[in-house]
Amino acid sequence: MELRNIAIIAHVDHGKTTLVDEMLKQSGTFRDNQALTERAMDSNDIERERGITILAKCTSVEHAGVRINIVDTPGHADFGGEVERILSMVDGVVLLVDAAEGPMPQTKFVLAKALALNLRPIVVLNKVDKPDAEPDRALNEVFDLFANLGASDAQLDFPHLYASGRSGWADAELDGSRENLDALFDLIVRHVPAPKQVSAADEPFRMLATTLSADPFIGRILTGRVEAGTIKVGAQLKALSRTGERLEAFRVTKILAFRGLNQTAIDEAVAGDIVTLAGMTKATVADTLCDPSVEVPLPAQPIDPPTITVTFGINDSPLAGKDGSKVQSRVIRKRLMDESEVNVAIKIADTPGGEAFEVSGRGELQMGVLIENMRREGFELSISRPRVIFREEDGVRMEPIEEVIIDVDDEYSGVVIEKLTGERKGDLVEMKPAGVGKTRIVAHVPSRGLIGYHGQFLTDTRGTGVLNRIFHSWAPHKGPIQGRRTGVLISMENGISVSYALWKLEDRGKFFIGAQEAVYTGMILGEHNRDNDLEINPLKGKQLTNVRASGTDEAVRLTTPVRMSLEESIAYIEDDELVEVTPKNIRMRKRFLDPHERKRQSRAS
């Protein structure tokens, strides 16, 4: 059977996963009566809740006697490590662009990677049935983007289709038949080259591992594309690192191929197919799995370096161990080490003392997803504020700069520019109209300045703004950036909060907790109105006296507390504070709970 290997790449929310759903349905992968969930490719709980793709997934469909292997890739820059490796596995890409929004930062990021690998993209202008869609403008912007990224003449001569993934049609003309996705299937078969089928007689087996996962029944499994030769179950292979070092020899215990949404065991795989192998114990992503006679590894994509670091420590608060079952540092360390093997964009380092671990990654979202996963598995953690990774170049301290692209209503553009260029040391690059009543702002801002900015941005734009960011370059350090302007309200007692006490303290600031919640000394209960921290007693009840008239008691009505999400809490805290994360609670606290110890540390610093 003929083969085609393609990846679907796009910016966040431009409709990749929805389009793959329709391709699966129309290719006959599902029975008509089969119970289906929406966005079938997003199998992870967090992916479903947030409506984003985090892990790249493979599937395959058949059309007119050709098997098309499709890889659905993440759209967020934080998970870009997945996209870079996936592209080395395919022979063509479908670039999906929202006909209303046009090319966005992540479109630029993934397209640059695809063009560098000499892939010739197919452009699909999706969501053309949206009321504010401007497909012709979007197409011109895509062409300009190709040209700016240095595309070759062959790449610039890209075919394009108009489509609506949700309605399940694609066509070369805007006023076409709008019936199904046959035009897309036909174009993939015509435009994407078949993989080079190098037979076993010509060359020994070679395969580059691009994604790693673990199966509870068959253990460690690696997925990649067979570059040369054939492989059968039971064959002896070896693993070579990127530098050519021999890692291990192993016997292939299972070969799995993608057939629809499921992986099916097969006896033999040939060059060009995307398969999963089991049997290895040490080999990981970017290693070459090959015949024992092969000595030279396949070239692997270098992985972009991490930009932020977060400290993961044990939970040592007075409420530790009440919610979670996994609280010891050795258990946390093992879980993080397992994560770093599967997720190559994350780096783990031990700290002196061994009670905490430095976890470096691409961004706050990636860290938030890792912490949320661990929390659901029963871990209790204390998390520090994210810190940006600096580096030295010729004796100059360099910091990462991100390109921020913001679409906001015209009335909010002033406050957004003021926050980015004034308080956060950003440089305004471009400002232009983006549709009726909207402005697009492009700025280069230090990564430090963006930590915790997203929540403020949503407040400033009344929830209507869209912010996208992507690593741009390294630049000399831009000096101090002011952090949070207000102090916090800190508990001075251990116990259960009382509504009367909170009610009496409401004029001091806004609270993050309500009545009848467990509190402890050093826990952050709210935000102070002023710029200093204030210790308060949330346990103080009303004094009972002999003189009580029936009508003198006032009804206590508390203002609804502000409940912060995990990412908001991590972005909110300062360097002397921590977020306590348990399966049931997210609390903020001071790093040193004892007030005397806090004073000593602040004097020392």
Backbone torsions as a table, in degrees:
resi	resn	phi	psi	omega
1	MET	NA	138.2	177.7
2	GLU	-67.6	150.6	-176.8
3	LEU	-123.1	148.0	167.7
4	ARG	-138.8	133.6	177.7
5	ASN	-115.0	118.9	-179.9
6	ILE	-131.7	154.1	171.2
7	ALA	-116.2	146.6	175.0
8	ILE	-104.8	117.2	-176.5
9	ILE	-119.8	145.5	-179.5
10	ALA	-173.1	171.3	173.7
11	HIS	-74.8	166.3	177.5
12	VAL	-55.4	136.8	171.9
13	ASP	67.2	19.8	176.4
14	HIS	-92.1	0.6	168.6
15	GLY	102.2	25.4	-178.8
16	LYS	-61.4	-54.1	-172.2
17	THR	-66.1	-36.8	178.6
18	THR	-65.0	-39.5	179.2
19	LEU	-65.4	-41.5	178.9
20	VAL	-62.4	-39.3	175.9
21	ASP	-53.5	-48.5	-178.5
22	GLU	-65.5	-37.7	178.5
23	MET	-63.2	-38.9	178.4
24	LEU	-65.9	-42.7	-178.8
25	LYS	-64.8	-47.0	-173.2
26	GLN	-76.1	-15.8	178.2
27	SER	-88.3	0.9	178.8
28	GLY	81.8	16.6	179.2
29	THR	-67.4	-34.8	179.3
30	PHE	-101.7	147.0	168.9
31	ARG	-71.4	155.6	-179.3
32	ASP	-61.7	-32.2	-175.7
33	ASN	-97.8	10.6	-175.7
34	GLN	-76.3	132.6	178.7
35	ALA	-72.1	125.7	-174.2
36	LEU	-126.7	144.9	171.0
37	THR	-95.9	154.9	175.0
38	GLU	-68.4	148.0	-177.4
39	ARG	51.8	62.9	-175.1
40	ALA	-59.1	-26.6	-177.2
41	MET	-73.9	-25.3	179.3
42	ASP	-83.3	89.8	-170.7
43	SER	-91.5	-18.4	-175.4
44	ASN	-81.4	141.9	-177.8
45	ASP	-54.7	-44.7	-176.6
46	ILE	-68.0	-35.1	177.3
47	GLU	-61.6	-41.2	-179.1
48	ARG	-67.6	-43.9	-176.6
49	GLU	-64.9	-41.3	-174.8
50	ARG	-91.5	-10.7	-179.7
51	GLY	68.0	31.1	178.6
52	ILE	-128.1	158.9	174.0
53	THR	-97.0	129.8	-178.8
54	ILE	-109.3	-41.2	-177.7
55	LEU	-110.9	138.6	176.0
56	ALA	-68.7	139.5	179.9
57	LYS	-128.9	146.5	177.3
58	CYS	-105.7	151.4	171.4
59	THR	-151.0	174.3	176.3
60	SER	-147.9	145.2	178.7
61	VAL	-129.8	161.2	175.4
62	GLU	-117.0	137.1	178.4
63	HIS	-143.4	120.0	176.8
64	ALA	51.5	43.9	175.4
65	GLY	80.3	7.5	178.7
66	VAL	-115.8	131.2	175.5
67	ARG	-88.7	125.7	179.0
68	ILE	-110.6	112.9	173.8
69	ASN	-84.4	124.5	-176.1
70	ILE	-117.1	133.2	174.5
71	VAL	-113.0	122.7	177.1
72	ASP	-92.6	123.7	-173.1
73	THR	-110.4	157.0	177.2
74	PRO	-69.6	156.7	178.4
75	GLY	-102.7	-20.1	-176.1
76	HIS	-80.3	141.8	179.7
77	ALA	-60.8	-29.9	-179.8
78	ASP	-60.8	-27.1	-179.3
79	PHE	-107.6	22.2	-178.0
80	GLY	-62.6	-23.4	178.1
81	GLY	-57.0	-33.4	177.3
82	GLU	-66.1	-46.3	-172.7
83	VAL	-63.3	-44.2	-174.9
84	GLU	-57.5	-42.8	-176.6
85	ARG	-74.8	-36.0	-176.7
86	ILE	-60.7	-37.4	-174.1
87	LEU	-64.4	-23.9	179.5
88	SER	-75.3	-8.1	-174.7
89	MET	-95.8	-11.6	-170.6
90	VAL	-119.9	165.6	-179.7
91	ASP	-107.2	-6.6	179.9
92	GLY	-159.4	159.6	177.6
93	VAL	-131.1	146.5	170.2
94	VAL	-103.7	114.3	179.5
95	LEU	-93.2	115.4	-177.0
96	LEU	-97.1	128.2	179.9
97	VAL	-129.0	130.1	176.7
98	ASP	-66.9	124.9	-175.2
99	ALA	-66.5	-18.2	177.9
100	ALA	-90.7	-45.7	-175.2
101	GLU	-81.3	-28.5	-175.6
102	GLY	74.6	-172.3	-178.7
103	PRO	-64.2	137.6	-178.3
104	MET	-120.8	176.1	-173.8
105	PRO	-53.4	-44.1	-176.8
106	GLN	-71.1	-28.8	174.0
107	THR	-58.3	-45.3	-178.4
108	LYS	-62.9	-43.5	-177.3
109	PHE	-62.4	-50.8	-175.9
110	VAL	-73.2	-33.7	179.7
111	LEU	-66.7	-40.2	178.6
112	ALA	-59.4	-40.6	179.3
113	LYS	-65.4	-41.7	-178.3
114	ALA	-66.7	-43.1	-179.1
115	LEU	-65.0	-36.5	-179.9
116	ALA	-64.2	-26.2	179.1
117	LEU	-90.5	10.4	179.7
118	ASN	62.0	28.1	175.0
119	LEU	-81.8	147.9	178.7
120	ARG	-107.1	102.5	-173.5
121	PRO	-70.3	153.6	166.2
122	ILE	-103.4	128.1	-178.9
123	VAL	-97.7	126.3	176.0
124	VAL	-116.8	117.5	176.5
125	LEU	-86.5	103.7	-172.5
126	ASN	-92.3	164.8	176.8
127	LYS	59.7	37.6	-179.8
128	VAL	-70.9	-11.4	179.0
129	ASP	-89.8	5.4	174.9
130	LYS	-71.2	146.8	-177.8
131	PRO	-60.9	-31.7	-177.5
132	ASP	-100.2	18.3	-178.6
133	ALA	-69.3	137.6	173.5
134	GLU	-131.3	77.4	-172.2
135	PRO	-60.2	-35.9	-177.4
136	ASP	-68.9	-41.2	177.0
137	ARG	-62.9	-44.1	-179.7
138	ALA	-60.7	-40.1	-179.2
139	LEU	-64.5	-42.3	178.6
140	ASN	-63.8	-38.8	179.3
141	GLU	-66.7	-36.3	178.0
142	VAL	-64.6	-43.0	179.6
143	PHE	-61.5	-44.0	179.1
144	ASP	-61.5	-38.6	180.0
145	LEU	-64.4	-44.8	176.7
146	PHE	-55.8	-47.2	-177.0
147	ALA	-63.4	-43.5	-179.3
148	ASN	-63.7	-30.5	-178.2
149	LEU	-87.7	7.0	175.2
150	GLY	74.8	36.9	179.1
151	ALA	-66.4	147.3	176.9
152	SER	-73.7	170.2	179.5
153	ASP	-60.0	-39.7	-179.1
154	ALA	-65.6	-38.4	179.6
155	GLN	-71.9	-34.1	178.9
156	LEU	-67.7	-25.6	180.0
157	ASP	-86.5	58.0	-173.8
158	PHE	-85.6	142.3	173.1
159	PRO	-77.9	151.3	178.9
160	HIS	-136.9	152.7	177.7
161	LEU	-131.1	153.7	170.8
162	TYR	-101.3	139.8	-174.4
163	ALA	-151.1	162.1	166.2
164	SER	-132.6	103.2	-177.3
165	GLY	-60.0	-40.1	-177.5
166	ARG	-66.9	-39.5	-180.0
167	SER	-83.7	-10.7	173.2
168	GLY	76.6	40.4	174.6
169	TRP	-140.3	154.5	175.1
170	ALA	-146.8	141.7	-177.0
171	ASP	-152.6	152.8	178.7
172	ALA	-73.9	-22.7	-179.9
173	GLU	-114.4	146.4	178.8
174	LEU	-67.8	-30.9	-179.6
175	ASP	-103.9	34.0	-177.7
176	GLY	-79.3	-161.1	-171.0
177	SER	-73.9	-28.8	179.0
178	ARG	55.0	46.7	-177.3
179	GLU	-102.2	-48.8	-173.2
180	ASN	-156.1	-169.3	-176.4
181	LEU	-98.9	15.0	-177.1
182	ASP	-57.0	-36.4	-179.4
183	ALA	-60.9	-37.4	179.0
184	LEU	-70.1	-46.2	177.7
185	PHE	-58.1	-46.4	-177.7
186	ASP	-62.9	-41.4	-179.0
187	LEU	-65.8	-39.3	178.1
188	ILE	-60.9	-45.8	-178.5
189	VAL	-64.1	-39.2	-177.8
190	ARG	-75.6	-43.0	-167.4
191	HIS	-90.2	-35.2	-176.2
192	VAL	-84.4	127.2	180.0
193	PRO	-68.8	148.3	174.8
194	ALA	-69.4	147.9	178.5
195	PRO	-63.7	149.3	179.7
196	LYS	-66.0	115.7	-177.9
197	GLN	-91.5	93.6	179.0
198	VAL	-94.5	118.2	-171.9
199	SER	-78.7	167.4	-178.1
200	ALA	-64.2	-30.3	-178.6
201	ALA	-68.2	-29.3	-176.3
202	ASP	-83.4	-46.0	-172.8
203	GLU	-142.7	153.4	175.9
204	PRO	-71.2	163.5	-176.5
205	PHE	-67.3	135.5	174.0
206	ARG	-144.8	139.3	177.8
207	MET	-150.0	135.6	177.4
208	LEU	-96.1	125.3	-179.5
209	ALA	-77.4	125.1	-178.5
210	THR	-113.4	-29.2	173.9
211	THR	-135.3	147.7	-176.5
212	LEU	-123.2	139.0	172.6
213	SER	-149.4	176.4	-179.7
214	ALA	-126.1	135.1	177.9
215	ASP	-109.9	132.9	-176.2
216	PRO	-62.0	-21.4	-176.6
217	PHE	-98.9	-38.7	-175.4
218	ILE	-111.2	3.4	174.8
219	GLY	82.3	-147.2	-174.2
220	ARG	-69.1	131.0	179.0
221	ILE	-132.5	140.0	-179.2
222	LEU	-119.9	136.0	179.7
223	THR	-111.6	141.9	177.3
224	GLY	-172.7	-177.7	179.0
225	ARG	-102.5	135.1	176.9
226	VAL	-71.3	115.6	-177.3
227	GLU	-83.1	-34.9	-177.9
228	ALA	-155.6	153.3	175.6
229	GLY	78.0	-171.4	176.1
230	THR	-129.0	161.9	-178.6
231	ILE	-137.4	138.2	176.9
232	LYS	-121.5	156.2	176.4
233	VAL	-61.2	135.3	-179.8
234	GLY	96.6	-9.1	-178.1
235	ALA	-69.1	148.7	176.5
236	GLN	-88.5	130.1	178.3
237	LEU	-131.5	168.6	170.2
238	LYS	-131.6	161.4	179.5
239	ALA	-113.8	131.4	176.7
240	LEU	-113.5	138.0	176.4
241	SER	-76.4	176.2	-179.9
242	ARG	-61.0	-27.6	-178.8
243	THR	-89.5	-2.3	178.7
244	GLY	96.4	3.5	179.6
245	GLU	-74.3	137.5	-179.8
246	ARG	-79.6	120.2	-175.5
247	LEU	-92.3	-45.2	-178.1
248	GLU	-168.0	160.4	169.7
249	ALA	-112.8	142.6	-178.0
250	PHE	-152.3	164.8	177.6
251	ARG	-106.6	133.6	-179.2
252	VAL	-71.2	116.6	-177.8
253	THR	-92.8	-22.8	-178.1
254	LYS	-157.7	142.9	172.3
255	ILE	-121.3	123.6	180.0
256	LEU	-115.2	137.4	176.3
257	ALA	-121.0	153.1	-179.1
258	PHE	-83.1	122.1	174.9
259	ARG	-130.1	101.8	-172.2
260	GLY	67.7	-137.5	-178.7
261	LEU	-85.6	-10.1	-175.2
262	ASN	-103.9	158.2	172.5
263	GLN	-101.3	130.4	-176.6
264	THR	-115.0	136.9	178.2
265	ALA	-71.2	131.6	176.2
266	ILE	-125.7	162.2	-176.7
267	ASP	-88.2	-28.9	-173.9
268	GLU	-146.6	139.7	176.3
269	ALA	-120.9	144.5	-178.3
270	VAL	-113.7	166.0	-179.6
271	ALA	-57.0	138.5	178.1
272	GLY	100.8	-24.5	-177.5
273	ASP	-83.3	151.3	175.7
274	ILE	-97.2	117.4	-174.6
275	VAL	-134.4	168.5	176.9
276	THR	-119.0	130.8	179.5
277	LEU	-111.9	146.5	176.0
278	ALA	-124.4	155.7	176.9
279	GLY	130.5	-20.5	-178.2
280	MET	-85.0	161.5	178.2
281	THR	-121.9	-24.3	-175.4
282	LYS	-116.7	-30.7	-173.7
283	ALA	-58.0	145.3	-177.0
284	THR	-138.8	-169.5	-178.8
285	VAL	-60.9	142.8	179.0
286	ALA	77.3	1.0	173.6
287	ASP	-87.3	157.2	178.0
288	THR	-101.7	124.8	174.0
289	LEU	-97.3	124.3	-171.1
290	CYS	-151.7	171.7	175.4
291	ASP	-63.5	147.0	-179.1
292	PRO	-56.2	-20.9	-177.7
293	SER	-80.5	-14.4	-176.8
294	VAL	-80.3	134.8	-179.1
295	GLU	-115.1	-18.4	-174.9
296	VAL	-106.6	122.8	-179.5
297	PRO	-72.6	158.8	175.8
298	LEU	-74.5	144.5	179.0
299	PRO	-64.1	135.2	-179.1
300	ALA	-118.6	148.9	179.5
301	GLN	-65.4	130.5	172.3
302	PRO	-67.9	150.3	-176.1
303	ILE	-99.7	131.4	178.9
304	ASP	-58.1	142.4	-176.1
305	PRO	-71.5	155.5	176.1
306	PRO	-66.6	155.8	-179.7
307	THR	-115.7	-21.1	179.0
308	ILE	-130.9	155.9	178.5
309	THR	-125.6	138.1	175.9
310	VAL	-128.6	139.8	177.8
311	THR	-93.1	123.6	174.5
312	PHE	-100.7	120.0	179.0
313	GLY	-125.2	175.0	175.5
314	ILE	-73.2	155.6	177.2
315	ASN	-84.9	111.1	-178.5
316	ASP	-113.0	26.2	178.4
317	SER	-79.6	165.4	179.0
318	PRO	-61.5	-18.6	-179.4
319	LEU	-98.5	12.3	-177.6
320	ALA	-61.6	142.9	175.2
321	GLY	81.5	-0.3	-178.5
322	LYS	-78.1	-34.1	-174.4
323	ASP	-103.4	-41.4	-170.3
324	GLY	-103.0	161.9	179.8
325	SER	-104.7	-14.5	-176.3
326	LYS	-113.6	98.2	-172.5
327	VAL	-123.9	-12.5	-175.5
328	GLN	-80.3	150.1	-177.2
329	SER	-65.2	-34.2	-179.1
330	ARG	-66.6	-33.9	178.6
331	VAL	-70.4	-40.8	177.8
332	ILE	-63.6	-42.7	-178.4
333	ARG	-62.0	-44.2	-179.6
334	LYS	-62.1	-41.9	-179.3
335	ARG	-63.5	-41.9	-179.8
336	LEU	-68.1	-38.5	178.1
337	MET	-64.4	-40.3	176.9
338	ASP	-61.6	-40.2	-179.7
339	GLU	-64.5	-41.3	-177.0
340	SER	-67.8	-24.3	176.6
341	GLU	-72.7	-41.0	-177.2
342	VAL	-79.8	-36.5	-175.1
343	ASN	-109.9	99.2	-172.8
344	VAL	-73.6	-10.3	178.5
345	ALA	-81.3	-2.9	-177.8
346	ILE	-110.7	137.9	177.1
347	LYS	-121.9	138.4	-178.3
348	ILE	-117.8	136.0	175.3
349	ALA	-137.0	142.3	177.3
350	ASP	-77.7	152.0	174.6
351	THR	-105.7	159.4	176.6
352	PRO	-58.5	134.7	-178.5
353	GLY	101.0	-26.0	173.5
354	GLY	73.6	5.4	-178.8
355	GLU	-88.2	-14.9	-176.8
356	ALA	-138.0	163.8	-175.2
357	PHE	-136.9	135.5	177.2
358	GLU	-86.8	119.0	179.6
359	VAL	-112.2	118.0	-178.5
360	SER	-107.5	139.0	-179.1
361	GLY	-155.0	-166.5	-172.3
362	ARG	-84.0	-27.6	-175.1
363	GLY	-177.3	175.2	-176.5
364	GLU	-64.0	-36.8	-178.5
365	LEU	-64.3	-43.8	179.2
366	GLN	-61.1	-42.6	178.4
367	MET	-65.4	-42.7	179.9
368	GLY	-59.3	-40.7	-179.5
369	VAL	-67.8	-40.2	178.2
370	LEU	-63.4	-45.7	-179.0
371	ILE	-64.6	-41.6	179.5
372	GLU	-62.4	-40.9	177.3
373	ASN	-62.2	-45.3	-179.1
374	MET	-65.1	-39.1	179.8
375	ARG	-60.3	-41.6	-179.6
376	ARG	-70.7	-21.0	179.0
377	GLU	-85.8	0.0	176.6
378	GLY	100.8	13.2	179.9
379	PHE	-84.2	148.6	167.6
380	GLU	-114.8	132.3	-174.0
381	LEU	-138.7	157.5	164.2
382	SER	-118.1	130.6	-170.6
383	ILE	-117.5	134.2	179.2
384	SER	-88.2	172.0	173.4
385	ARG	-66.9	140.6	177.2
386	PRO	-63.2	140.3	177.0
387	ARG	-120.3	142.2	-179.6
388	VAL	-80.6	143.4	178.6
389	ILE	-86.4	125.7	177.1
390	PHE	-101.9	163.7	172.8
391	ARG	-145.5	157.0	-179.2
392	GLU	-98.2	135.3	173.6
393	GLU	-134.6	114.4	-179.4
394	ASP	52.7	41.0	177.4
395	GLY	79.5	1.4	179.3
396	VAL	-104.0	134.2	179.1
397	ARG	-78.9	119.5	-176.8
398	MET	-108.0	145.6	177.0
399	GLU	-128.7	153.5	-179.7
400	PRO	-73.0	137.4	177.0
401	ILE	-112.4	137.4	179.0
402	GLU	-112.9	145.2	173.5
403	GLU	-88.4	123.3	-178.2
404	VAL	-111.0	126.6	176.7
405	ILE	-117.3	122.6	-173.4
406	ILE	-124.6	131.6	171.2
407	ASP	-110.1	118.0	-179.4
408	VAL	-136.3	161.5	171.7
409	ASP	-65.1	146.2	-175.1
410	ASP	-51.5	-38.2	-173.4
411	GLU	-66.8	-20.2	-177.6
412	TYR	-100.7	-1.9	-173.8
413	SER	-64.1	-34.8	-178.6
414	GLY	-61.9	-48.6	-176.9
415	VAL	-67.3	-34.2	179.6
416	VAL	-66.8	-45.4	-179.7
417	ILE	-64.0	-40.2	179.8
418	GLU	-61.2	-44.2	-178.5
419	LYS	-66.7	-41.0	-175.4
420	LEU	-73.8	-44.3	-173.2
421	THR	-89.0	-29.4	-178.8
422	GLY	-84.7	-69.8	-173.1
423	GLU	-72.2	-31.5	-169.1
424	ARG	-109.7	14.4	171.6
425	LYS	59.5	33.1	178.8
426	GLY	-89.5	163.9	175.0
427	ASP	-115.3	127.5	177.9
428	LEU	-75.6	124.7	-177.4
429	VAL	-100.2	-42.5	-174.3
430	GLU	-155.5	148.4	175.7
431	MET	-145.9	121.1	-177.2
432	LYS	-148.3	157.4	176.8
433	PRO	-66.4	144.1	179.8
434	ALA	-132.2	70.3	-178.0
435	GLY	92.3	-177.1	-174.6
436	VAL	-70.8	120.5	175.4
437	GLY	71.0	12.5	-178.2
438	LYS	-120.8	150.2	177.3
439	THR	-125.0	140.0	173.2
440	ARG	-106.6	125.0	-178.9
441	ILE	-113.9	129.6	175.5
442	VAL	-117.3	125.8	-179.1
443	ALA	-140.1	153.4	174.1
444	HIS	-106.8	114.8	-171.1
445	VAL	-126.5	139.5	175.3
446	PRO	-59.4	141.8	179.1
447	SER	-55.8	-34.3	179.0
448	ARG	-57.5	-40.3	-175.8
449	GLY	-70.6	-17.4	-176.7
450	LEU	-94.3	-9.9	178.4
451	ILE	-65.9	119.7	179.3
452	GLY	82.1	2.2	-176.8
453	TYR	-77.5	-28.2	-171.0
454	HIS	-59.5	-42.7	178.9
455	GLY	-61.9	-42.9	178.6
456	GLN	-63.6	-39.4	-179.8
457	PHE	-61.4	-44.2	-180.0
458	LEU	-64.7	-36.3	176.9
459	THR	-65.4	-46.7	-177.1
460	ASP	-62.8	-32.1	-175.8
461	THR	-104.6	15.9	-179.4
462	ARG	52.8	35.0	176.3
463	GLY	77.0	6.2	-175.4
464	THR	-98.9	-13.3	-176.1
465	GLY	-79.8	155.9	175.7
466	VAL	-122.8	123.8	-177.0
467	LEU	-118.4	130.4	175.3
468	ASN	-129.5	141.8	-177.3
469	ARG	-139.1	150.5	180.0
470	ILE	-154.1	145.8	-179.8
471	PHE	-57.3	133.0	-177.5
472	HIS	-111.7	-55.0	-176.2
473	SER	-168.9	177.5	171.5
474	TRP	-101.3	142.6	179.8
475	ALA	-144.5	158.2	178.4
476	PRO	-57.2	147.2	-177.7
477	HIS	-54.6	133.6	-173.0
478	LYS	-97.8	13.0	177.3
479	GLY	90.2	177.5	-174.9
480	PRO	-67.0	143.9	175.7
481	ILE	-117.4	129.0	-176.7
482	GLN	-66.1	135.3	179.0
483	GLY	-89.4	-144.8	-179.9
484	ARG	-62.5	139.2	-174.1
485	ARG	-89.7	-18.6	-175.5
486	THR	-108.7	158.2	173.7
487	GLY	-85.2	-174.2	-179.1
488	VAL	-124.6	159.9	174.8
489	LEU	-94.4	123.5	-173.3
490	ILE	-116.2	137.0	178.2
491	SER	-71.5	138.8	175.6
492	MET	-107.0	6.6	-177.5
493	GLU	-137.3	159.2	170.4
494	ASN	-101.1	139.2	176.6
495	GLY	152.3	-152.6	-178.8
496	ILE	-112.9	128.2	-176.1
497	SER	-64.0	146.6	-176.6
498	VAL	-114.7	135.6	-175.4
499	SER	-62.4	-36.8	-178.2
500	TYR	-61.7	-43.0	-178.7
501	ALA	-65.1	-44.6	-179.4
502	LEU	-64.4	-38.7	-178.9
503	TRP	-62.3	-42.4	-179.9
504	LYS	-67.5	-23.8	-175.6
505	LEU	-98.1	1.1	-173.5
506	GLU	-61.5	-26.7	-179.4
507	ASP	-74.6	-7.3	179.6
508	ARG	-85.4	-16.1	-178.8
509	GLY	159.9	-172.2	179.1
510	LYS	-98.8	144.4	-175.9
511	PHE	-98.5	148.9	174.4
512	PHE	-99.2	-7.0	-178.2
513	ILE	-124.8	163.4	175.2
514	GLY	-111.6	-168.5	178.7
515	ALA	-75.8	158.4	176.6
516	GLN	61.9	37.0	175.8
517	GLU	-117.2	145.3	-179.3
518	ALA	-68.9	131.8	177.2
519	VAL	-131.7	163.7	177.1
520	TYR	-146.8	162.6	-179.4
521	THR	-58.3	128.1	179.0
522	GLY	93.8	-5.4	179.0
523	MET	-79.6	140.8	178.9
524	ILE	-84.1	119.9	-176.1
525	LEU	-100.4	-20.8	-176.9
526	GLY	-175.8	-173.3	-178.9
527	GLU	-108.2	127.4	-179.6
528	HIS	-73.6	150.8	176.6
529	ASN	-69.7	-24.1	-175.3
530	ARG	-107.8	-177.6	-173.6
531	ASP	-89.0	3.3	179.0
532	ASN	-109.6	157.7	175.4
533	ASP	-77.5	147.2	-178.5
534	LEU	-132.3	128.0	177.3
535	GLU	-88.3	132.1	-177.0
536	ILE	-131.6	162.2	178.5
537	ASN	-110.6	104.3	-177.9
538	PRO	-85.6	4.4	-174.8
539	LEU	-104.0	-2.2	-170.2
540	LYS	-74.1	113.7	179.1
541	GLY	-87.4	175.5	178.8
542	LYS	-76.3	133.2	179.6
543	GLN	-71.0	131.5	178.1
544	LEU	-85.6	136.3	178.5
545	THR	-128.5	170.2	178.4
546	ASN	-72.6	-28.3	-174.6
547	VAL	-95.7	98.9	179.2
548	ARG	-131.8	112.2	172.9
549	ALA	-86.5	151.2	-174.1
550	SER	-63.0	-27.1	-174.6
551	GLY	-100.9	7.6	-173.2
552	THR	-87.0	-20.9	-179.4
553	ASP	-70.6	127.2	177.1
554	GLU	-86.4	145.0	176.6
555	ALA	-74.3	129.3	-179.2
556	VAL	-87.6	114.4	176.5
557	ARG	-119.1	110.1	-176.9
558	LEU	-85.3	144.6	171.1
559	THR	-68.7	141.6	-179.6
560	THR	-60.0	127.3	-178.6
561	PRO	-68.1	155.6	176.4
562	VAL	-83.4	117.4	179.7
563	ARG	-98.7	119.3	-176.4
564	MET	-96.6	140.6	175.5
565	SER	-76.0	173.2	-179.2
566	LEU	-58.9	-50.8	-178.5
567	GLU	-63.8	-38.7	179.5
568	GLU	-64.7	-40.1	179.9
569	SER	-64.4	-45.0	-178.0
570	ILE	-63.6	-37.0	-179.8
571	ALA	-76.0	-24.8	-174.2
572	TYR	-77.7	-37.5	-170.8
573	ILE	-68.5	157.7	175.2
574	GLU	-98.9	-179.2	-174.8
575	ASP	-64.9	-24.9	-178.9
576	ASP	-94.3	17.7	-177.8
577	GLU	-128.2	162.5	-179.5
578	LEU	-135.5	159.0	170.3
579	VAL	-107.1	124.9	177.1
580	GLU	-92.4	118.6	-176.1
581	VAL	-114.4	122.1	175.1
582	THR	-129.4	168.2	-179.5
583	PRO	-56.4	-26.3	-175.8
584	LYS	-111.8	-18.5	-172.6
585	ASN	-136.1	151.2	168.9
586	ILE	-125.3	113.8	-178.8
587	ARG	-122.6	151.9	172.7
588	MET	-107.5	148.3	-176.1
589	ARG	-151.6	165.4	171.7
590	LYS	-78.9	147.5	179.0
591	ARG	-60.4	-42.5	175.7
592	PHE	-105.4	116.4	-174.4
593	LEU	-75.2	-33.3	-176.8
594	ASP	-75.9	126.7	-176.7
595	PRO	-60.6	-36.1	179.3
596	HIS	-66.4	-40.3	178.4
597	GLU	-63.9	-38.4	178.9
598	ARG	-61.8	-44.1	-179.9
599	LYS	-63.3	-41.5	-179.6
600	ARG	-61.1	-45.4	-177.8
601	GLN	-66.4	-38.5	-178.5
602	SER	-68.7	-34.2	176.9
603	ARG	-67.6	-41.1	-178.6
604	ALA	-65.3	-35.6	-177.3
605	SER	-81.7	NA	NA
